[in-house]
Amino acid sequence: MTDTRQIRILIADDHAVVRSGLHSILEMESDLVVVGEASDGHQALALAQEMLPDIVLMDIKMGDWDGVTATRRIRNSVPSTRVIVLTNHDQDELVFSSIRAGASGYLLKEVTAAQLANSIRTVADGFSLIYPSIAARVLDEFGRLRSAPLNGARSGQDDEGYHDLTAREREVLQLVAHGRSNKEIASELKISERTVKTHVSNIFGKLELTDRTQVALYAHKRGLADIES
């Protein structure tokens, strides 16, 4: 018997050879277990609903349901399951669409076996992770959104949820947008990690978002991420 946490993984890729290779690589790690394989987005959703995996490794190009659509439907249907896009494609539109759909990670298939295993552990722990060369472009997109006119973005139905946030929740939102972990936020605000988790959950609900990456995009787009000293 072992006390090692088991991270349950579903592999979604339309190439059988890729699925088999990933399966073999991941199961060399004692804490990673593959619970299913899907060849398209429809099957990925059905298996996610049945198996309730911790992580789905999601290809982008897969028949009539691409990885973005499958990611969105899995996140809506099985919110406890986190999705890591694993693909050969790094076009900006695919990256940003995947993040908007609720992906917690975006990796290229050139990652090493060790990098993939560690990325899965990172996302399973509640963090988001984006391949370094892609992350730089995501930050550039934040900058572009920040420079856009904000008068319309800060009003109207789209921001009703923000006005429902408490002062403390707005503080937590700023810190999440800057990539702080729950532990770091708890230390900075001098509150418990459990309280931070409650605030983060409230933020997700009020803003109708699904993960920390979407919170960061929301905050940066509206110029809400600046932390006052």
C-alpha positions as CSV (number, residue, x, y, z in Angstrom):
1,M,0.0,0.0,0.0
2,T,1.1,3.6,-0.7
3,D,0.0,7.0,0.4
4,T,1.0,8.6,-2.9
5,R,-1.9,10.6,-4.4
6,Q,-3.1,9.1,-7.7
7,I,-3.9,11.6,-10.4
8,R,-6.5,10.2,-12.8
9,I,-5.9,11.1,-16.4
10,L,-8.0,10.9,-19.6
11,I,-6.2,11.1,-22.9
12,A,-8.1,12.7,-25.9
13,D,-6.3,12.5,-29.2
14,D,-7.4,11.2,-32.6
15,H,-4.2,9.4,-33.3
16,A,-4.0,5.9,-31.7
17,V,-0.2,5.9,-31.8
18,V,-0.1,9.2,-29.8
19,R,-2.6,7.9,-27.3
20,S,-0.6,4.7,-26.8
21,G,2.7,6.6,-26.4
22,L,1.3,9.0,-23.9
23,H,-0.3,6.1,-22.0
24,S,3.0,4.3,-21.7
25,I,4.9,7.5,-20.7
26,L,2.5,8.5,-18.0
27,E,2.1,5.2,-16.4
28,M,5.8,5.1,-15.7
29,E,5.0,7.6,-13.0
30,S,3.8,6.1,-9.8
31,D,1.3,8.9,-9.0
32,L,-0.2,9.1,-12.5
33,V,-2.8,6.7,-13.8
34,V,-4.6,6.7,-17.2
35,V,-8.2,5.9,-16.7
36,G,-9.4,6.2,-20.3
37,E,-8.6,7.2,-23.9
38,A,-10.8,9.1,-26.3
39,S,-10.4,9.5,-30.1
40,D,-12.6,12.6,-30.5
41,G,-14.4,15.3,-28.5
42,H,-17.7,13.5,-28.2
43,Q,-16.0,10.5,-26.7
44,A,-13.9,12.7,-24.4
45,L,-17.0,14.3,-23.0
46,A,-18.7,11.0,-22.4
47,L,-15.7,9.4,-20.7
48,A,-15.1,12.5,-18.6
49,Q,-18.7,12.4,-17.4
50,E,-18.3,8.6,-16.6
51,M,-14.8,8.5,-15.2
52,L,-14.5,11.9,-13.5
53,P,-10.8,12.2,-14.2
54,D,-8.6,14.8,-12.5
55,I,-7.0,15.8,-15.8
56,V,-7.9,15.6,-19.5
57,L,-5.0,15.8,-21.9
58,M,-6.7,17.3,-24.9
59,D,-5.6,17.5,-28.5
60,I,-6.9,20.5,-30.5
61,K,-7.6,19.1,-34.0
62,M,-10.1,16.3,-33.6
63,G,-12.9,15.9,-36.1
64,D,-16.2,17.9,-35.9
65,W,-15.6,18.7,-32.2
66,D,-12.2,20.4,-31.9
67,G,-10.4,20.5,-28.6
68,V,-11.7,23.9,-27.7
69,T,-15.4,22.8,-28.0
70,A,-14.6,19.6,-26.1
71,T,-12.8,21.6,-23.4
72,R,-15.7,24.0,-23.0
73,R,-18.3,21.2,-22.7
74,I,-16.2,19.1,-20.3
75,R,-15.6,22.2,-18.0
76,N,-19.3,23.0,-18.0
77,S,-20.4,19.4,-17.4
78,V,-17.6,18.2,-15.1
79,P,-16.1,21.3,-13.4
80,S,-13.9,19.2,-11.1
81,T,-12.0,18.0,-14.2
82,R,-9.2,20.3,-15.4
83,V,-8.0,20.3,-19.0
84,I,-4.5,20.6,-20.4
85,V,-4.3,21.2,-24.1
86,L,-1.5,19.1,-25.6
87,T,-1.0,19.9,-29.3
88,N,1.4,20.7,-32.1
89,H,-0.5,23.9,-32.9
90,D,0.4,27.2,-31.3
91,Q,-1.6,29.8,-33.2
92,D,-2.8,32.7,-31.0
93,E,-6.4,32.1,-31.8
94,L,-6.3,28.5,-30.6
95,V,-4.4,29.5,-27.5
96,F,-6.8,32.2,-26.5
97,S,-9.9,30.2,-27.5
98,S,-8.7,27.3,-25.3
99,I,-8.1,29.6,-22.3
100,R,-11.5,31.2,-22.8
101,A,-13.0,27.7,-22.9
102,G,-11.6,26.8,-19.5
103,A,-8.3,25.1,-20.3
104,S,-5.9,25.2,-17.3
105,G,-2.8,24.4,-19.4
106,Y,-1.5,24.7,-22.9
107,L,1.5,22.6,-23.9
108,L,3.2,21.7,-27.2
109,K,3.9,18.1,-27.9
110,E,7.6,18.8,-28.0
111,V,7.7,18.7,-24.1
112,T,9.7,16.0,-22.5
113,A,8.2,13.2,-20.6
114,A,9.4,14.7,-17.3
115,Q,8.0,18.2,-18.2
116,L,4.6,16.6,-19.1
117,A,4.4,14.7,-15.8
118,N,5.3,17.8,-13.8
119,S,2.8,19.9,-15.7
120,I,0.1,17.4,-14.9
121,R,1.0,17.6,-11.2
122,T,1.0,21.4,-11.3
123,V,-2.4,21.7,-12.9
124,A,-3.8,19.0,-10.6
125,D,-2.7,21.1,-7.7
126,G,-4.9,23.9,-8.9
127,F,-2.5,26.1,-10.9
128,S,-2.4,27.0,-14.5
129,L,0.5,26.4,-16.8
130,I,1.3,27.6,-20.3
131,Y,4.2,26.6,-22.5
132,P,6.9,29.3,-22.1
133,S,7.0,30.6,-25.7
134,I,3.2,30.8,-25.7
135,A,3.0,32.4,-22.3
136,A,5.0,35.4,-23.6
137,R,2.3,36.0,-26.3
138,V,-0.5,35.7,-23.7
139,L,1.2,38.4,-21.7
140,D,1.4,40.5,-24.8
141,E,-2.3,40.0,-25.3
142,F,-2.9,41.2,-21.7
143,G,-1.0,44.4,-22.6
144,R,-3.1,44.9,-25.8
145,L,-6.3,44.5,-23.9
146,R,-5.1,46.9,-21.2
147,S,-4.4,49.5,-23.8
148,A,-7.9,49.2,-25.3
149,P,-10.6,51.8,-24.3
150,L,-12.2,50.7,-21.0
151,N,-15.2,52.9,-20.7
152,G,-17.5,50.4,-22.4
153,A,-15.9,47.4,-20.8
154,R,-16.4,48.6,-17.2
155,S,-20.1,49.1,-17.5
156,G,-23.1,47.1,-18.6
157,Q,-24.2,43.5,-18.1
158,D,-20.7,42.1,-18.7
159,D,-19.5,43.6,-15.5
160,E,-22.5,43.2,-13.2
161,G,-20.7,40.3,-11.5
162,Y,-17.7,42.5,-10.6
163,H,-20.0,45.0,-8.8
164,D,-21.2,42.1,-6.7
165,L,-17.7,41.3,-5.4
166,T,-16.9,42.3,-1.9
167,A,-13.9,44.6,-1.2
168,R,-12.0,41.5,0.0
169,E,-12.9,39.5,-3.0
170,R,-11.6,42.3,-5.2
171,E,-8.3,42.2,-3.4
172,V,-8.1,38.4,-3.9
173,L,-9.0,38.9,-7.6
174,Q,-6.1,41.3,-8.1
175,L,-3.7,38.8,-6.4
176,V,-5.0,35.9,-8.5
177,A,-4.5,38.0,-11.6
178,H,-0.8,38.4,-10.6
179,G,-0.4,34.6,-10.3
180,R,-0.3,34.3,-6.6
181,S,-1.1,30.9,-5.1
182,N,-3.7,30.5,-2.3
183,K,-0.9,30.1,0.2
184,E,0.7,33.4,-1.0
185,I,-2.6,35.2,-0.9
186,A,-3.3,34.0,2.6
187,S,0.1,35.2,3.8
188,E,-0.2,38.6,2.1
189,L,-3.8,39.3,3.4
190,K,-3.2,37.6,6.8
191,I,-6.2,35.2,6.4
192,S,-6.4,31.4,6.2
193,E,-6.0,29.4,3.0
194,R,-9.5,28.0,3.6
195,T,-10.9,31.6,3.6
196,V,-8.9,32.3,0.4
197,K,-10.4,29.3,-1.3
198,T,-13.9,30.5,-0.3
199,H,-13.2,33.9,-1.8
200,V,-11.8,32.4,-5.0
201,S,-14.9,30.2,-5.3
202,N,-17.2,33.2,-4.8
203,I,-15.2,35.1,-7.5
204,F,-15.7,32.2,-10.0
205,G,-19.4,32.1,-9.3
206,K,-20.1,35.8,-9.4
207,L,-18.0,36.4,-12.6
208,E,-19.2,33.1,-14.2
209,L,-15.6,32.0,-14.7
210,T,-14.2,28.5,-14.3
211,D,-10.5,28.9,-13.4
212,R,-7.7,31.2,-12.4
213,T,-6.5,31.8,-15.9
214,Q,-9.9,33.2,-16.9
215,V,-9.9,35.4,-13.8
216,A,-6.5,36.8,-14.8
217,L,-7.8,37.5,-18.3
218,Y,-10.9,39.1,-16.9
219,A,-8.9,41.4,-14.6
220,H,-6.2,42.4,-17.1
221,K,-8.8,43.1,-19.8
222,R,-10.6,45.5,-17.6
223,G,-7.6,47.2,-16.0
224,L,-8.5,45.7,-12.6
225,A,-5.2,43.9,-11.9
226,D,-3.1,46.9,-10.6
227,I,-2.2,46.4,-7.0
228,E,-2.2,49.7,-5.0
229,S,0.7,50.2,-2.7
